[in-house]
Amino acid sequence: MEVVGRLDARGRLTIPKEIREEARLGDLVRIRLEGGRVVIEPLEARPIRRARFKVTSLDLPRVRRELTELAEDLAGSG
């Protein structure tokens, strides 16, 4: 199956329902660049774990980095 899509001004693309269903894409996908091609793969939903953390610094780049690392850990991609 092949369709032509258009990216909107924010870089978003709508994947047609038929393709989402055939590829079994759900709410969570992994997107990567492979040899100049964009590859989108389904990820299985996992139970959400709660995380507690305490902000001990007003160093915003550090806080952002730590939150990104935490999110990646929770998503299983880091």
PDB file of N, CA, C and O in Angstrom:
ATOM      1  N   MET A   1       0.846  -1.171   0.000  1.00  0.00           N
ATOM      2  CA  MET A   1       0.000   0.000   0.000  1.00  0.00           C
ATOM      3  C   MET A   1       0.892   1.233   0.000  1.00  0.00           C
ATOM      4  O   MET A   1       1.901   1.275   0.703  1.00  0.00           O
ATOM      5  N   GLU A   2       0.531   2.205  -0.763  1.00  0.00           N
ATOM      6  CA  GLU A   2       1.307   3.447  -0.844  1.00  0.00           C
ATOM      7  C   GLU A   2       0.360   4.623  -0.940  1.00  0.00           C
ATOM      8  O   GLU A   2      -0.608   4.588  -1.699  1.00  0.00           O
ATOM      9  N   VAL A   3       0.635   5.668  -0.172  1.00  0.00           N
ATOM     10  CA  VAL A   3      -0.144   6.902  -0.218  1.00  0.00           C
ATOM     11  C   VAL A   3       0.831   8.072  -0.199  1.00  0.00           C
ATOM     12  O   VAL A   3       1.990   7.920   0.185  1.00  0.00           O
ATOM     13  N   VAL A   4       0.362   9.215  -0.609  1.00  0.00           N
ATOM     14  CA  VAL A   4       1.157  10.439  -0.541  1.00  0.00           C
ATOM     15  C   VAL A   4       0.590  11.256   0.609  1.00  0.00           C
ATOM     16  O   VAL A   4      -0.617  11.483   0.689  1.00  0.00           O
ATOM     17  N   GLY A   5       1.466  11.690   1.488  1.00  0.00           N
ATOM     18  CA  GLY A   5       1.042  12.491   2.628  1.00  0.00           C
ATOM     19  C   GLY A   5       1.671  13.859   2.571  1.00  0.00           C
ATOM     20  O   GLY A   5       2.549  14.135   1.753  1.00  0.00           O
ATOM     21  N   ARG A   6       1.200  14.711   3.462  1.00  0.00           N
ATOM     22  CA  ARG A   6       1.726  16.072   3.525  1.00  0.00           C
ATOM     23  C   ARG A   6       2.009  16.416   4.980  1.00  0.00           C
ATOM     24  O   ARG A   6       1.174  16.192   5.857  1.00  0.00           O
ATOM     25  N   LEU A   7       3.184  16.957   5.223  1.00  0.00           N
ATOM     26  CA  LEU A   7       3.516  17.441   6.558  1.00  0.00           C
ATOM     27  C   LEU A   7       2.874  18.802   6.756  1.00  0.00           C
ATOM     28  O   LEU A   7       2.919  19.649   5.863  1.00  0.00           O
ATOM     29  N   ASP A   8       2.278  19.017   7.920  1.00  0.00           N
ATOM     30  CA  ASP A   8       1.706  20.337   8.167  1.00  0.00           C
ATOM     31  C   ASP A   8       2.804  21.294   8.634  1.00  0.00           C
ATOM     32  O   ASP A   8       3.975  20.918   8.701  1.00  0.00           O
ATOM     33  N   ALA A   9       2.429  22.501   8.949  1.00  0.00           N
ATOM     34  CA  ALA A   9       3.400  23.534   9.314  1.00  0.00           C
ATOM     35  C   ALA A   9       4.215  23.160  10.552  1.00  0.00           C
ATOM     36  O   ALA A   9       5.320  23.668  10.739  1.00  0.00           O
ATOM     37  N   ARG A  10       3.678  22.271  11.400  1.00  0.00           N
ATOM     38  CA  ARG A  10       4.384  21.853  12.608  1.00  0.00           C
ATOM     39  C   ARG A  10       5.145  20.541  12.410  1.00  0.00           C
ATOM     40  O   ARG A  10       5.686  19.990  13.369  1.00  0.00           O
ATOM     41  N   GLY A  11       5.189  20.042  11.182  1.00  0.00           N
ATOM     42  CA  GLY A  11       5.944  18.830  10.884  1.00  0.00           C
ATOM     43  C   GLY A  11       5.187  17.550  11.163  1.00  0.00           C
ATOM     44  O   GLY A  11       5.792  16.479  11.209  1.00  0.00           O
ATOM     45  N   ARG A  12       3.879  17.631  11.351  1.00  0.00           N
ATOM     46  CA  ARG A  12       3.080  16.445  11.657  1.00  0.00           C
ATOM     47  C   ARG A  12       2.546  15.806  10.381  1.00  0.00           C
ATOM     48  O   ARG A  12       2.273  16.477   9.386  1.00  0.00           O
ATOM     49  N   LEU A  13       2.407  14.487  10.447  1.00  0.00           N
ATOM     50  CA  LEU A  13       1.895  13.702   9.332  1.00  0.00           C
ATOM     51  C   LEU A  13       0.801  12.793   9.874  1.00  0.00           C
ATOM     52  O   LEU A  13       0.992  12.144  10.902  1.00  0.00           O
ATOM     53  N   THR A  14      -0.327  12.737   9.204  1.00  0.00           N
ATOM     54  CA  THR A  14      -1.381  11.804   9.587  1.00  0.00           C
ATOM     55  C   THR A  14      -1.191  10.522   8.795  1.00  0.00           C
ATOM     56  O   THR A  14      -1.148  10.540   7.565  1.00  0.00           O
ATOM     57  N   ILE A  15      -1.077   9.407   9.513  1.00  0.00           N
ATOM     58  CA  ILE A  15      -0.936   8.102   8.863  1.00  0.00           C
ATOM     59  C   ILE A  15      -2.344   7.559   8.644  1.00  0.00           C
ATOM     60  O   ILE A  15      -3.109   7.442   9.601  1.00  0.00           O
ATOM     61  N   PRO A  16      -2.702   7.226   7.408  1.00  0.00           N
ATOM     62  CA  PRO A  16      -4.058   6.747   7.139  1.00  0.00           C
ATOM     63  C   PRO A  16      -4.423   5.526   7.994  1.00  0.00           C
ATOM     64  O   PRO A  16      -3.572   4.692   8.303  1.00  0.00           O
ATOM     65  N   LYS A  17      -5.691   5.442   8.364  1.00  0.00           N
ATOM     66  CA  LYS A  17      -6.185   4.386   9.237  1.00  0.00           C
ATOM     67  C   LYS A  17      -5.832   3.000   8.716  1.00  0.00           C
ATOM     68  O   LYS A  17      -5.449   2.132   9.501  1.00  0.00           O
ATOM     69  N   GLU A  18      -5.949   2.774   7.420  1.00  0.00           N
ATOM     70  CA  GLU A  18      -5.669   1.456   6.852  1.00  0.00           C
ATOM     71  C   GLU A  18      -4.221   1.044   7.099  1.00  0.00           C
ATOM     72  O   GLU A  18      -3.944  -0.117   7.398  1.00  0.00           O
ATOM     73  N   ILE A  19      -3.304   1.992   6.973  1.00  0.00           N
ATOM     74  CA  ILE A  19      -1.887   1.702   7.192  1.00  0.00           C
ATOM     75  C   ILE A  19      -1.637   1.487   8.680  1.00  0.00           C
ATOM     76  O   ILE A  19      -0.920   0.560   9.057  1.00  0.00           O
ATOM     77  N   ARG A  20      -2.228   2.346   9.542  1.00  0.00           N
ATOM     78  CA  ARG A  20      -2.060   2.161  10.993  1.00  0.00           C
ATOM     79  C   ARG A  20      -2.540   0.790  11.425  1.00  0.00           C
ATOM     80  O   ARG A  20      -1.886   0.125  12.228  1.00  0.00           O
ATOM     81  N   GLU A  21      -3.680   0.362  10.896  1.00  0.00           N
ATOM     82  CA  GLU A  21      -4.226  -0.936  11.276  1.00  0.00           C
ATOM     83  C   GLU A  21      -3.359  -2.083  10.767  1.00  0.00           C
ATOM     84  O   GLU A  21      -3.060  -3.015  11.513  1.00  0.00           O
ATOM     85  N   GLU A  22      -2.958  -2.018   9.509  1.00  0.00           N
ATOM     86  CA  GLU A  22      -2.143  -3.092   8.942  1.00  0.00           C
ATOM     87  C   GLU A  22      -0.785  -3.200   9.637  1.00  0.00           C
ATOM     88  O   GLU A  22      -0.265  -4.298   9.836  1.00  0.00           O
ATOM     89  N   ALA A  23      -0.217  -2.049  10.002  1.00  0.00           N
ATOM     90  CA  ALA A  23       1.083  -2.036  10.692  1.00  0.00           C
ATOM     91  C   ALA A  23       0.919  -2.247  12.199  1.00  0.00           C
ATOM     92  O   ALA A  23       1.904  -2.335  12.932  1.00  0.00           O
ATOM     93  N   ARG A  24      -0.322  -2.325  12.647  1.00  0.00           N
ATOM     94  CA  ARG A  24      -0.642  -2.491  14.080  1.00  0.00           C
ATOM     95  C   ARG A  24      -0.032  -1.380  14.920  1.00  0.00           C
ATOM     96  O   ARG A  24       0.547  -1.632  15.976  1.00  0.00           O
ATOM     97  N   LEU A  25      -0.169  -0.140  14.437  1.00  0.00           N
ATOM     98  CA  LEU A  25       0.326   1.005  15.181  1.00  0.00           C
ATOM     99  C   LEU A  25      -0.715   1.413  16.206  1.00  0.00           C
ATOM    100  O   LEU A  25      -1.890   1.588  15.881  1.00  0.00           O
ATOM    101  N   GLY A  26      -0.279   1.561  17.436  1.00  0.00           N
ATOM    102  CA  GLY A  26      -1.154   2.019  18.503  1.00  0.00           C
ATOM    103  C   GLY A  26      -0.761   3.418  18.909  1.00  0.00           C
ATOM    104  O   GLY A  26      -0.320   4.222  18.089  1.00  0.00           O
ATOM    105  N   ASP A  27      -0.929   3.697  20.194  1.00  0.00           N
ATOM    106  CA  ASP A  27      -0.617   5.032  20.708  1.00  0.00           C
ATOM    107  C   ASP A  27       0.876   5.283  20.861  1.00  0.00           C
ATOM    108  O   ASP A  27       1.319   6.431  20.885  1.00  0.00           O
ATOM    109  N   LEU A  28       1.646   4.211  20.964  1.00  0.00           N
ATOM    110  CA  LEU A  28       3.069   4.353  21.231  1.00  0.00           C
ATOM    111  C   LEU A  28       3.869   3.753  20.079  1.00  0.00           C
ATOM    112  O   LEU A  28       3.715   2.575  19.756  1.00  0.00           O
ATOM    113  N   VAL A  29       4.724   4.568  19.461  1.00  0.00           N
ATOM    114  CA  VAL A  29       5.542   4.098  18.343  1.00  0.00           C
ATOM    115  C   VAL A  29       6.989   4.537  18.556  1.00  0.00           C
ATOM    116  O   VAL A  29       7.266   5.492  19.282  1.00  0.00           O
ATOM    117  N   ARG A  30       7.896   3.824  17.911  1.00  0.00           N
ATOM    118  CA  ARG A  30       9.312   4.208  17.892  1.00  0.00           C
ATOM    119  C   ARG A  30       9.586   4.744  16.492  1.00  0.00           C
ATOM    120  O   ARG A  30       9.214   4.126  15.495  1.00  0.00           O
ATOM    121  N   ILE A  31      10.239   5.896  16.429  1.00  0.00           N
ATOM    122  CA  ILE A  31      10.568   6.519  15.146  1.00  0.00           C
ATOM    123  C   ILE A  31      12.084   6.646  15.076  1.00  0.00           C
ATOM    124  O   ILE A  31      12.720   7.151  16.001  1.00  0.00           O
ATOM    125  N   ARG A  32      12.652   6.181  13.968  1.00  0.00           N
ATOM    126  CA  ARG A  32      14.103   6.298  13.820  1.00  0.00           C
ATOM    127  C   ARG A  32      14.438   6.565  12.355  1.00  0.00           C
ATOM    128  O   ARG A  32      13.633   6.314  11.459  1.00  0.00           O
ATOM    129  N   LEU A  33      15.630   7.074  12.140  1.00  0.00           N
ATOM    130  CA  LEU A  33      16.138   7.318  10.802  1.00  0.00           C
ATOM    131  C   LEU A  33      17.093   6.183  10.475  1.00  0.00           C
ATOM    132  O   LEU A  33      18.028   5.913  11.229  1.00  0.00           O
ATOM    133  N   GLU A  34      16.857   5.519   9.351  1.00  0.00           N
ATOM    134  CA  GLU A  34      17.665   4.361   8.963  1.00  0.00           C
ATOM    135  C   GLU A  34      18.000   4.482   7.474  1.00  0.00           C
ATOM    136  O   GLU A  34      17.130   4.331   6.616  1.00  0.00           O
ATOM    137  N   GLY A  35      19.251   4.750   7.187  1.00  0.00           N
ATOM    138  CA  GLY A  35      19.670   4.858   5.795  1.00  0.00           C
ATOM    139  C   GLY A  35      18.911   5.911   5.006  1.00  0.00           C
ATOM    140  O   GLY A  35      18.606   5.708   3.831  1.00  0.00           O
ATOM    141  N   GLY A  36      18.606   7.032   5.640  1.00  0.00           N
ATOM    142  CA  GLY A  36      17.890   8.109   4.957  1.00  0.00           C
ATOM    143  C   GLY A  36      16.385   7.913   4.908  1.00  0.00           C
ATOM    144  O   GLY A  36      15.684   8.736   4.318  1.00  0.00           O
ATOM    145  N   ARG A  37      15.863   6.842   5.514  1.00  0.00           N
ATOM    146  CA  ARG A  37      14.425   6.569   5.550  1.00  0.00           C
ATOM    147  C   ARG A  37      13.916   6.699   6.976  1.00  0.00           C
ATOM    148  O   ARG A  37      14.625   6.384   7.931  1.00  0.00           O
ATOM    149  N   VAL A  38      12.699   7.158   7.110  1.00  0.00           N
ATOM    150  CA  VAL A  38      12.059   7.232   8.415  1.00  0.00           C
ATOM    151  C   VAL A  38      11.340   5.913   8.646  1.00  0.00           C
ATOM    152  O   VAL A  38      10.519   5.494   7.829  1.00  0.00           O
ATOM    153  N   VAL A  39      11.649   5.259   9.759  1.00  0.00           N
ATOM    154  CA  VAL A  39      11.035   3.973  10.100  1.00  0.00           C
ATOM    155  C   VAL A  39      10.173   4.181  11.335  1.00  0.00           C
ATOM    156  O   VAL A  39      10.634   4.726  12.338  1.00  0.00           O
ATOM    157  N   ILE A  40       8.922   3.747  11.261  1.00  0.00           N
ATOM    158  CA  ILE A  40       7.981   3.851  12.375  1.00  0.00           C
ATOM    159  C   ILE A  40       7.570   2.436  12.759  1.00  0.00           C
ATOM    160  O   ILE A  40       7.059   1.686  11.928  1.00  0.00           O
ATOM    161  N   GLU A  41       7.794   2.073  14.024  1.00  0.00           N
ATOM    162  CA  GLU A  41       7.470   0.732  14.492  1.00  0.00           C
ATOM    163  C   GLU A  41       6.545   0.815  15.699  1.00  0.00           C
ATOM    164  O   GLU A  41       6.666   1.728  16.516  1.00  0.00           O
ATOM    165  N   PRO A  42       5.627  -0.132  15.812  1.00  0.00           N
ATOM    166  CA  PRO A  42       4.758  -0.139  16.991  1.00  0.00           C
ATOM    167  C   PRO A  42       5.531  -0.570  18.229  1.00  0.00           C
ATOM    168  O   PRO A  42       6.451  -1.383  18.152  1.00  0.00           O
ATOM    169  N   LEU A  43       5.147  -0.018  19.356  1.00  0.00           N
ATOM    170  CA  LEU A  43       5.680  -0.442  20.648  1.00  0.00           C
ATOM    171  C   LEU A  43       4.506  -0.922  21.485  1.00  0.00           C
ATOM    172  O   LEU A  43       3.415  -0.355  21.430  1.00  0.00           O
ATOM    173  N   GLU A  44       4.740  -1.961  22.251  1.00  0.00           N
ATOM    174  CA  GLU A  44       3.690  -2.448  23.131  1.00  0.00           C
ATOM    175  C   GLU A  44       3.561  -1.511  24.318  1.00  0.00           C
ATOM    176  O   GLU A  44       4.550  -1.020  24.863  1.00  0.00           O
ATOM    177  N   ALA A  45       2.334  -1.280  24.696  1.00  0.00           N
ATOM    178  CA  ALA A  45       2.092  -0.454  25.871  1.00  0.00           C
ATOM    179  C   ALA A  45       2.547  -1.217  27.102  1.00  0.00           C
ATOM    180  O   ALA A  45       2.305  -2.418  27.224  1.00  0.00           O
ATOM    181  N   ARG A  46       3.191  -0.531  27.994  1.00  0.00           N
ATOM    182  CA  ARG A  46       3.640  -1.132  29.243  1.00  0.00           C
ATOM    183  C   ARG A  46       2.948  -0.417  30.388  1.00  0.00           C
ATOM    184  O   ARG A  46       2.559   0.744  30.257  1.00  0.00           O
ATOM    185  N   PRO A  47       2.797  -1.097  31.497  1.00  0.00           N
ATOM    186  CA  PRO A  47       2.199  -0.416  32.650  1.00  0.00           C
ATOM    187  C   PRO A  47       3.011   0.823  33.010  1.00  0.00           C
ATOM    188  O   PRO A  47       4.240   0.815  32.931  1.00  0.00           O
ATOM    189  N   ILE A  48       2.342   1.846  33.391  1.00  0.00           N
ATOM    190  CA  ILE A  48       3.019   3.093  33.758  1.00  0.00           C
ATOM    191  C   ILE A  48       3.532   2.973  35.188  1.00  0.00           C
ATOM    192  O   ILE A  48       2.792   2.632  36.111  1.00  0.00           O
ATOM    193  N   ARG A  49       4.796   3.258  35.340  1.00  0.00           N
ATOM    194  CA  ARG A  49       5.377   3.293  36.676  1.00  0.00           C
ATOM    195  C   ARG A  49       5.405   4.738  37.144  1.00  0.00           C
ATOM    196  O   ARG A  49       5.672   5.653  36.365  1.00  0.00           O
ATOM    197  N   ARG A  50       5.138   4.922  38.369  1.00  0.00           N
ATOM    198  CA  ARG A  50       5.203   6.270  38.914  1.00  0.00           C
ATOM    199  C   ARG A  50       6.637   6.583  39.317  1.00  0.00           C
ATOM    200  O   ARG A  50       7.382   5.714  39.770  1.00  0.00           O
ATOM    201  N   ALA A  51       6.987   7.808  39.144  1.00  0.00           N
ATOM    202  CA  ALA A  51       8.327   8.239  39.548  1.00  0.00           C
ATOM    203  C   ALA A  51       8.178   9.481  40.413  1.00  0.00           C
ATOM    204  O   ALA A  51       7.403  10.388  40.111  1.00  0.00           O
ATOM    205  N   ARG A  52       8.923   9.494  41.465  1.00  0.00           N
ATOM    206  CA  ARG A  52       8.949  10.676  42.322  1.00  0.00           C
ATOM    207  C   ARG A  52      10.352  11.237  42.278  1.00  0.00           C
ATOM    208  O   ARG A  52      11.335  10.496  42.298  1.00  0.00           O
ATOM    209  N   PHE A  53      10.432  12.520  42.219  1.00  0.00           N
ATOM    210  CA  PHE A  53      11.736  13.155  42.250  1.00  0.00           C
ATOM    211  C   PHE A  53      11.585  14.505  42.921  1.00  0.00           C
ATOM    212  O   PHE A  53      10.496  15.074  42.990  1.00  0.00           O
ATOM    213  N   LYS A  54      12.663  14.980  43.392  1.00  0.00           N
ATOM    214  CA  LYS A  54      12.683  16.261  44.077  1.00  0.00           C
ATOM    215  C   LYS A  54      13.635  17.177  43.321  1.00  0.00           C
ATOM    216  O   LYS A  54      14.791  16.822  43.089  1.00  0.00           O
ATOM    217  N   VAL A  55      13.159  18.330  42.944  1.00  0.00           N
ATOM    218  CA  VAL A  55      14.003  19.295  42.259  1.00  0.00           C
ATOM    219  C   VAL A  55      14.882  19.948  43.318  1.00  0.00           C
ATOM    220  O   VAL A  55      14.395  20.625  44.224  1.00  0.00           O
ATOM    221  N   THR A  56      16.172  19.732  43.185  1.00  0.00           N
ATOM    222  CA  THR A  56      17.119  20.260  44.170  1.00  0.00           C
ATOM    223  C   THR A  56      18.017  21.332  43.573  1.00  0.00           C
ATOM    224  O   THR A  56      18.984  21.768  44.198  1.00  0.00           O
ATOM    225  N   SER A  57      17.686  21.751  42.357  1.00  0.00           N
ATOM    226  CA  SER A  57      18.540  22.722  41.685  1.00  0.00           C
ATOM    227  C   SER A  57      17.671  23.658  40.850  1.00  0.00           C
ATOM    228  O   SER A  57      16.640  23.248  40.317  1.00  0.00           O
ATOM    229  N   LEU A  58      18.082  24.880  40.743  1.00  0.00           N
ATOM    230  CA  LEU A  58      17.402  25.818  39.857  1.00  0.00           C
ATOM    231  C   LEU A  58      18.147  25.938  38.530  1.00  0.00           C
ATOM    232  O   LEU A  58      17.860  26.826  37.727  1.00  0.00           O
ATOM    233  N   ASP A  59      19.098  25.048  38.308  1.00  0.00           N
ATOM    234  CA  ASP A  59      19.847  24.977  37.064  1.00  0.00           C
ATOM    235  C   ASP A  59      18.927  24.322  36.027  1.00  0.00           C
ATOM    236  O   ASP A  59      18.899  23.097  35.915  1.00  0.00           O
ATOM    237  N   LEU A  60      18.177  25.126  35.274  1.00  0.00           N
ATOM    238  CA  LEU A  60      17.149  24.594  34.372  1.00  0.00           C
ATOM    239  C   LEU A  60      17.680  23.626  33.322  1.00  0.00           C
ATOM    240  O   LEU A  60      17.015  22.624  33.063  1.00  0.00           O
ATOM    241  N   PRO A  61      18.838  23.859  32.698  1.00  0.00           N
ATOM    242  CA  PRO A  61      19.353  22.848  31.765  1.00  0.00           C
ATOM    243  C   PRO A  61      19.580  21.500  32.453  1.00  0.00           C
ATOM    244  O   PRO A  61      19.317  20.447  31.871  1.00  0.00           O
ATOM    245  N   ARG A  62      20.071  21.540  33.695  1.00  0.00           N
ATOM    246  CA  ARG A  62      20.294  20.291  34.431  1.00  0.00           C
ATOM    247  C   ARG A  62      18.967  19.598  34.751  1.00  0.00           C
ATOM    248  O   ARG A  62      18.844  18.383  34.594  1.00  0.00           O
ATOM    249  N   VAL A  63      17.984  20.369  35.197  1.00  0.00           N
ATOM    250  CA  VAL A  63      16.664  19.802  35.503  1.00  0.00           C
ATOM    251  C   VAL A  63      16.065  19.189  34.250  1.00  0.00           C
ATOM    252  O   VAL A  63      15.533  18.080  34.294  1.00  0.00           O
ATOM    253  N   ARG A  64      16.147  19.903  33.128  1.00  0.00           N
ATOM    254  CA  ARG A  64      15.612  19.380  31.865  1.00  0.00           C
ATOM    255  C   ARG A  64      16.313  18.079  31.483  1.00  0.00           C
ATOM    256  O   ARG A  64      15.658  17.116  31.086  1.00  0.00           O
ATOM    257  N   ARG A  65      17.640  18.044  31.602  1.00  0.00           N
ATOM    258  CA  ARG A  65      18.413  16.844  31.271  1.00  0.00           C
ATOM    259  C   ARG A  65      18.001  15.669  32.164  1.00  0.00           C
ATOM    260  O   ARG A  65      17.812  14.552  31.682  1.00  0.00           O
ATOM    261  N   GLU A  66      17.864  15.928  33.459  1.00  0.00           N
ATOM    262  CA  GLU A  66      17.485  14.868  34.393  1.00  0.00           C
ATOM    263  C   GLU A  66      16.070  14.361  34.123  1.00  0.00           C
ATOM    264  O   GLU A  66      15.817  13.159  34.193  1.00  0.00           O
ATOM    265  N   LEU A  67      15.154  15.269  33.817  1.00  0.00           N
ATOM    266  CA  LEU A  67      13.786  14.848  33.490  1.00  0.00           C
ATOM    267  C   LEU A  67      13.752  14.053  32.190  1.00  0.00           C
ATOM    268  O   LEU A  67      12.996  13.088  32.078  1.00  0.00           O
ATOM    269  N   THR A  68      14.556  14.442  31.212  1.00  0.00           N
ATOM    270  CA  THR A  68      14.632  13.700  29.949  1.00  0.00           C
ATOM    271  C   THR A  68      15.169  12.302  30.205  1.00  0.00           C
ATOM    272  O   THR A  68      14.644  11.328  29.665  1.00  0.00           O
ATOM    273  N   GLU A  69      16.204  12.190  31.019  1.00  0.00           N
ATOM    274  CA  GLU A  69      16.764  10.875  31.344  1.00  0.00           C
ATOM    275  C   GLU A  69      15.728  10.011  32.063  1.00  0.00           C
ATOM    276  O   GLU A  69      15.613   8.818  31.784  1.00  0.00           O
ATOM    277  N   LEU A  70      14.977  10.610  32.985  1.00  0.00           N
ATOM    278  CA  LEU A  70      13.946   9.883  33.704  1.00  0.00           C
ATOM    279  C   LEU A  70      12.866   9.397  32.752  1.00  0.00           C
ATOM    280  O   LEU A  70      12.436   8.246  32.833  1.00  0.00           O
ATOM    281  N   ALA A  71      12.422  10.269  31.848  1.00  0.00           N
ATOM    282  CA  ALA A  71      11.382   9.891  30.874  1.00  0.00           C
ATOM    283  C   ALA A  71      11.880   8.771  29.968  1.00  0.00           C
ATOM    284  O   ALA A  71      11.127   7.842  29.675  1.00  0.00           O
ATOM    285  N   GLU A  72      13.134   8.838  29.516  1.00  0.00           N
ATOM    286  CA  GLU A  72      13.691   7.796  28.672  1.00  0.00           C
ATOM    287  C   GLU A  72      13.767   6.470  29.426  1.00  0.00           C
ATOM    288  O   GLU A  72      13.488   5.408  28.868  1.00  0.00           O
ATOM    289  N   ASP A  73      14.150   6.547  30.698  1.00  0.00           N
ATOM    290  CA  ASP A  73      14.215   5.338  31.521  1.00  0.00           C
ATOM    291  C   ASP A  73      12.835   4.724  31.678  1.00  0.00           C
ATOM    292  O   ASP A  73      12.674   3.510  31.552  1.00  0.00           O
ATOM    293  N   LEU A  74      11.842   5.555  31.950  1.00  0.00           N
ATOM    294  CA  LEU A  74      10.477   5.060  32.118  1.00  0.00           C
ATOM    295  C   LEU A  74       9.936   4.481  30.810  1.00  0.00           C
ATOM    296  O   LEU A  74       9.158   3.527  30.829  1.00  0.00           O
ATOM    297  N   ALA A  75      10.344   5.053  29.677  1.00  0.00           N
ATOM    298  CA  ALA A  75       9.886   4.569  28.378  1.00  0.00           C
ATOM    299  C   ALA A  75      10.670   3.346  27.925  1.00  0.00           C
ATOM    300  O   ALA A  75      10.278   2.675  26.971  1.00  0.00           O
ATOM    301  N   GLY A  76      11.765   3.055  28.598  1.00  0.00           N
ATOM    302  CA  GLY A  76      12.582   1.904  28.230  1.00  0.00           C
ATOM    303  C   GLY A  76      13.466   2.140  27.037  1.00  0.00           C
ATOM    304  O   GLY A  76      13.949   1.187  26.424  1.00  0.00           O
ATOM    305  N   SER A  77      13.693   3.417  26.687  1.00  0.00           N
ATOM    306  CA  SER A  77      14.517   3.698  25.518  1.00  0.00           C
ATOM    307  C   SER A  77      15.894   4.205  25.883  1.00  0.00           C
ATOM    308  O   SER A  77      16.704   4.474  24.996  1.00  0.00           O
ATOM    309  N   GLY A  78      16.173   4.340  27.144  1.00  0.00           N
ATOM    310  CA  GLY A  78      17.458   4.904  27.536  1.00  0.00           C
ATOM    311  C   GLY A  78      18.338   3.910  28.220  1.00  0.00           C
ATOM    312  O   GLY A  78      19.458   4.242  28.609  1.00  0.00           O
TER     313      GLY A  78
END
